[in-house]
Amino acid sequence: RSSNLCQELGQVSYIFSDKTGTLTQNVMELKRVYIAGNIYGDVTAERGFTGAGQVVAARHDRQIGESIDRFFEVLAVSHTVMVSEAADSTLKYEAESPDESALVEAAAAVGWTFAERVGARSVVEYNPGTTTCTGRNAAARRDYDVHGVNAFDSTRKRMSVVVQYKGEYILLVKGADNVMLERCAKREPGLDRALRLFAEEGLRTLVVGRRTLTAQEFQAWHAAHGAAQRSLGDRDAELAQAAELIEKDLEIVGATAIEDKLQDKVPETIVKIRRAGINLWVLTGDKLETARNIGFSSQVLVQSMTIATIDREAF
């Protein structure tokens, strides 16, 4: 109702905007995955992961099937998602972030269904021959005893869980490619190409890894993790130090590519902002290729601009 509102708006020269949830819908959908040299799924208008049929078909090759299962086991177990059962017996997932929910739903679509959390135990229903979670009655139950979660934060850029399954201690990890690849035991050339392709398509990427722990490694981590949880000092820093004991020499089992679509009318709105003489800055933590792709699709960047790239790794 202020009569001088238009005058005040006319004084705006700069807009600083976040990307996720502002320019984009913050509705995450897993579109593509990279596993053992192969890419499954496509970026289409169809909702969710479209590569489930491809994954199930690829399992006919035993070696490829084992690689697929090692990958989706991480997605089905390494998370903090809560699950409930609806009146029609379908499962409903509630997650701290939409990324985690998208990954758990995609794992369920290929036969790795996170079914329930009972205390410190995660229950997964494993049915490799299905492309939906409707065949749960025929699934084999797998119980994972969760001994601890190494939480994600903006510094660590990864999260992991330590579980015990059939007497083995297993570390299951997912995180940003730069922090994951510097902790891997062996780097696969095909993974770098896949990550670059996903980024050029404007998709958010995560690298997925795992490691089997010896009893001694588990005990050392468990003691340090427990002490950090009881600490009255800098608890987060001590928990991160405990995680460093085991988050190394990782076996990289694949990568995920998640789409976060633009909000309606974003490109048109940004064009009008530019015509009004307003400078627009968008902040994002994406890889350079992803940021560039989304910049052009949202009209934050246009071909007529002189674009300068300042890359810390180049110095």
Wavefront OBJ file of the C-alpha trace (Angstrom):
o trace
v 0.000 0.000 0.000
v 3.032 2.279 0.155
v 2.875 4.975 -2.479
v 6.677 5.107 -2.805
v 7.095 1.350 -3.362
v 7.747 1.714 -7.095
v 10.321 4.417 -6.396
v 12.109 2.134 -3.912
v 12.090 -0.758 -6.362
v 13.585 1.530 -8.965
v 16.613 2.012 -6.726
v 17.478 -1.725 -6.746
v 20.705 -2.316 -8.671
v 21.782 -5.772 -7.476
v 19.967 -9.004 -6.617
v 21.781 -11.838 -4.848
v 19.952 -15.148 -5.119
v 20.482 -18.710 -3.971
v 19.876 -21.388 -6.595
v 18.314 -24.393 -4.846
v 14.709 -23.735 -3.869
v 14.806 -20.226 -5.316
v 15.560 -20.619 -9.003
v 14.848 -24.343 -8.773
v 11.901 -26.278 -7.342
v 13.973 -28.207 -4.762
v 12.143 -31.335 -5.958
v 14.926 -33.840 -6.569
v 14.648 -36.777 -8.981
v 17.354 -39.329 -9.673
v 17.765 -39.421 -13.453
v 20.987 -41.280 -14.216
v 23.510 -43.536 -12.469
v 26.990 -44.716 -13.399
v 27.952 -48.250 -12.352
v 30.976 -50.275 -13.499
v 31.459 -48.455 -16.795
v 27.764 -48.250 -17.702
v 25.227 -45.409 -17.469
v 21.588 -46.219 -16.722
v 18.619 -43.868 -17.074
v 17.909 -40.785 -19.163
v 16.893 -37.181 -18.568
v 13.263 -37.155 -19.670
v 10.012 -35.477 -18.663
v 8.951 -38.733 -17.011
v 9.094 -38.518 -13.225
v 11.669 -40.460 -11.269
v 14.408 -42.869 -12.342
v 13.725 -44.233 -15.825
v 16.608 -46.713 -15.848
v 15.083 -49.360 -13.565
v 14.289 -51.681 -16.469
v 17.822 -51.305 -17.837
v 19.278 -52.135 -14.419
v 17.177 -55.284 -14.000
v 18.063 -56.444 -17.532
v 21.786 -55.840 -16.908
v 21.699 -58.122 -13.865
v 21.631 -61.143 -16.183
v 25.403 -60.716 -16.404
v 26.610 -62.006 -13.029
v 29.608 -59.689 -12.706
v 27.622 -56.605 -13.698
v 24.800 -57.716 -11.385
v 27.177 -57.858 -8.422
v 28.412 -54.331 -9.183
v 24.825 -53.083 -9.450
v 23.885 -54.627 -6.104
v 26.952 -53.196 -4.342
v 25.940 -49.761 -5.616
v 22.243 -49.859 -4.717
v 22.981 -51.432 -1.339
v 24.703 -48.171 -0.396
v 21.706 -46.101 -1.530
v 19.286 -48.343 0.397
v 21.241 -48.314 3.668
v 23.443 -45.196 3.884
v 20.927 -42.529 4.904
v 18.848 -41.183 7.792
v 15.462 -41.564 6.064
v 12.405 -42.527 8.121
v 9.763 -44.800 6.603
v 6.071 -45.400 7.312
v 3.453 -47.610 5.684
v 0.353 -46.022 4.164
v -3.136 -47.492 4.299
v -2.639 -49.054 0.846
v 0.560 -50.798 2.082
v 2.841 -48.537 0.044
v 5.891 -47.073 1.758
v 6.248 -43.364 2.459
v 9.722 -41.911 2.977
v 10.520 -38.810 5.026
v 14.020 -37.419 4.664
v 16.058 -34.480 5.933
v 16.844 -33.573 2.315
v 14.999 -34.297 -0.940
v 18.217 -35.793 -2.357
v 18.160 -38.645 0.154
v 14.510 -39.402 -0.494
v 15.115 -39.530 -4.258
v 17.993 -41.990 -3.843
v 16.069 -44.300 -1.493
v 13.052 -44.295 -3.821
v 15.247 -45.150 -6.813
v 16.873 -48.030 -4.912
v 13.400 -49.383 -4.101
v 12.485 -49.202 -7.797
v 15.242 -51.709 -8.638
v 14.588 -54.150 -5.817
v 16.488 -52.641 -2.858
v 13.562 -51.453 -0.720
v 14.282 -49.740 2.579
v 11.360 -51.205 4.546
v 11.686 -50.163 8.176
v 13.948 -48.908 10.935
v 13.766 -50.878 14.188
v 15.903 -49.208 16.824
v 19.469 -49.271 15.510
v 18.591 -51.778 12.785
v 17.757 -50.965 9.159
v 15.635 -53.516 7.338
v 15.936 -53.811 3.560
v 13.791 -56.043 1.356
v 15.901 -57.365 -1.517
v 14.176 -58.491 -4.700
v 16.533 -58.093 -7.691
v 14.007 -59.307 -10.244
v 11.520 -56.458 -9.824
v 11.364 -52.887 -11.113
v 8.850 -51.720 -8.495
v 8.405 -52.105 -4.759
v 5.067 -53.873 -5.251
v 6.654 -57.326 -5.198
v 7.693 -57.033 -1.574
v 6.149 -60.349 -0.517
v 8.724 -62.220 -2.606
v 11.658 -60.185 -1.291
v 14.413 -61.490 0.966
v 14.819 -59.607 4.239
v 18.263 -58.171 5.025
v 18.932 -56.757 8.503
v 21.728 -54.229 8.931
v 22.842 -53.295 12.448
v 23.746 -49.598 12.288
v 26.628 -48.798 14.641
v 26.878 -45.123 13.808
v 26.323 -42.319 11.309
v 29.062 -39.942 10.208
v 26.836 -37.004 9.373
v 26.990 -34.741 6.331
v 27.975 -31.111 6.707
v 29.210 -28.369 4.397
v 32.831 -29.014 5.356
v 32.855 -32.818 5.081
v 30.615 -32.863 1.976
v 29.838 -36.539 2.554
v 27.928 -38.843 4.885
v 28.493 -42.448 5.830
v 27.124 -45.211 8.002
v 28.921 -48.111 9.650
v 26.817 -51.264 9.590
v 27.236 -54.902 10.485
v 25.805 -57.491 8.116
v 26.439 -61.233 8.421
v 29.333 -60.622 10.776
v 31.077 -58.084 8.533
v 31.627 -54.430 9.397
v 30.937 -52.293 6.329
v 31.364 -48.571 5.723
v 28.859 -47.186 3.187
v 29.546 -43.661 1.920
v 28.205 -41.077 -0.526
v 29.426 -37.549 -1.102
v 30.762 -34.854 -3.401
v 33.140 -36.111 -6.063
v 36.159 -34.055 -4.978
v 36.166 -35.352 -1.392
v 35.290 -38.911 -2.398
v 37.876 -39.289 -5.150
v 40.702 -38.077 -2.942
v 39.795 -40.862 -0.509
v 39.461 -43.701 -3.008
v 41.826 -46.645 -3.286
v 41.648 -46.733 -7.093
v 40.381 -44.157 -9.573
v 38.363 -45.331 -12.566
v 38.758 -43.237 -15.766
v 35.174 -43.897 -16.863
v 33.866 -42.276 -13.696
v 35.470 -38.930 -14.537
v 33.856 -38.975 -17.976
v 30.451 -39.812 -16.493
v 30.703 -37.050 -13.891
v 31.601 -34.539 -16.583
v 28.664 -35.687 -18.733
v 26.220 -35.446 -15.821
v 27.470 -31.974 -14.932
v 27.126 -30.797 -18.543
v 23.492 -31.950 -18.401
v 22.937 -29.729 -15.350
v 22.586 -32.643 -12.932
v 23.734 -32.719 -9.295
v 26.252 -35.509 -8.781
v 27.248 -37.699 -5.858
v 29.938 -40.384 -5.795
v 29.108 -43.638 -4.004
v 31.684 -45.766 -2.192
v 32.150 -48.486 0.386
v 34.789 -50.295 2.396
v 34.923 -53.465 4.483
v 36.461 -52.764 7.920
v 38.577 -55.105 9.977
v 37.482 -55.744 13.559
v 40.424 -53.629 14.768
v 39.481 -50.702 12.498
v 35.884 -50.895 13.642
v 36.819 -50.966 17.324
v 39.169 -47.984 16.955
v 36.507 -45.950 15.146
v 33.725 -47.030 17.525
v 35.752 -45.935 20.557
v 36.651 -42.571 18.992
v 33.090 -41.999 17.764
v 31.609 -42.789 21.175
v 34.086 -40.513 22.944
v 33.282 -37.688 20.513
v 29.540 -38.085 21.122
v 30.112 -37.711 24.871
v 32.462 -34.754 24.467
v 31.604 -31.441 26.086
v 34.013 -29.596 23.786
v 33.897 -29.220 20.010
v 31.794 -32.314 19.420
v 31.361 -31.814 15.654
v 35.109 -31.514 15.087
v 35.806 -34.623 17.167
v 33.140 -36.608 15.313
v 34.714 -35.537 12.014
v 38.140 -36.665 13.248
v 36.706 -40.046 14.206
v 35.194 -40.439 10.728
v 38.579 -39.705 9.144
v 39.909 -42.909 10.728
v 37.857 -45.067 8.364
v 36.739 -42.850 5.455
v 39.791 -43.688 3.355
v 40.901 -46.297 0.778
v 37.319 -46.391 -0.471
v 36.081 -48.662 -3.236
v 34.146 -46.397 -5.596
v 31.071 -48.270 -6.811
v 29.409 -45.579 -8.903
v 27.823 -42.148 -9.096
v 24.339 -40.645 -9.080
v 22.934 -37.752 -11.094
v 19.930 -35.876 -9.692
v 17.792 -33.289 -11.468
v 16.407 -30.211 -9.717
v 14.128 -28.507 -12.229
v 13.824 -24.751 -12.608
v 10.806 -22.971 -11.191
v 8.168 -21.913 -13.718
v 8.956 -18.722 -15.650
v 12.487 -18.381 -14.229
v 14.222 -17.679 -17.585
v 11.601 -15.126 -18.636
v 11.799 -13.371 -15.257
v 15.590 -13.146 -15.349
v 15.498 -11.656 -18.856
v 13.149 -8.930 -17.597
v 15.386 -8.267 -14.571
v 18.344 -7.781 -16.902
v 16.346 -5.463 -19.174
v 15.535 -3.357 -16.116
v 19.260 -2.783 -15.629
v 19.516 -4.904 -12.496
v 22.610 -7.050 -11.937
v 21.802 -10.617 -10.829
v 24.206 -12.815 -8.855
v 23.386 -16.469 -8.190
v 25.199 -18.474 -5.511
v 25.574 -22.237 -5.875
v 27.811 -25.011 -4.600
v 27.556 -26.991 -7.847
v 30.439 -28.153 -9.988
v 31.593 -25.595 -12.565
v 30.048 -27.498 -15.486
v 26.717 -27.872 -13.671
v 26.660 -24.210 -12.674
v 27.464 -23.130 -16.225
v 24.742 -25.349 -17.722
v 22.079 -24.127 -15.286
v 23.288 -20.562 -15.824
v 22.498 -20.769 -19.523
v 19.209 -22.655 -19.103
v 17.979 -20.076 -16.578
v 19.228 -17.123 -18.693
v 21.539 -15.940 -15.921
v 24.222 -16.453 -18.574
v 23.761 -15.710 -22.283
v 26.093 -16.346 -25.227
v 26.658 -12.619 -25.845
v 28.302 -12.211 -22.407
v 32.024 -12.188 -21.770
v 32.317 -14.966 -19.177
v 35.365 -15.122 -16.915
v 36.122 -18.362 -15.056
v 38.233 -18.120 -11.910
v 39.198 -21.670 -10.942
v 41.025 -22.187 -7.639
v 42.527 -25.446 -8.936
v 44.194 -23.548 -11.789
v 46.469 -21.642 -9.416
l 1 2 3 4 5 6 7 8 9 10 11 12 13 14 15 16 17 18 19 20 21 22 23 24 25 26 27 28 29 30 31 32 33 34 35 36 37 38 39 40 41 42 43 44 45 46 47 48 49 50 51 52 53 54 55 56 57 58 59 60 61 62 63 64 65 66 67 68 69 70 71 72 73 74 75 76 77 78 79 80 81 82 83 84 85 86 87 88 89 90 91 92 93 94 95 96 97 98 99 100 101 102 103 104 105 106 107 108 109 110 111 112 113 114 115 116 117 118 119 120 121 122 123 124 125 126 127 128 129 130 131 132 133 134 135 136 137 138 139 140 141 142 143 144 145 146 147 148 149 150 151 152 153 154 155 156 157 158 159 160 161 162 163 164 165 166 167 168 169 170 171 172 173 174 175 176 177 178 179 180 181 182 183 184 185 186 187 188 189 190 191 192 193 194 195 196 197 198 199 200 201 202 203 204 205 206 207 208 209 210 211 212 213 214 215 216 217 218 219 220 221 222 223 224 225 226 227 228 229 230 231 232 233 234 235 236 237 238 239 240 241 242 243 244 245 246 247 248 249 250 251 252 253 254 255 256 257 258 259 260 261 262 263 264 265 266 267 268 269 270 271 272 273 274 275 276 277 278 279 280 281 282 283 284 285 286 287 288 289 290 291 292 293 294 295 296 297 298 299 300 301 302 303 304 305 306 307 308 309 310 311 312 313 314 315
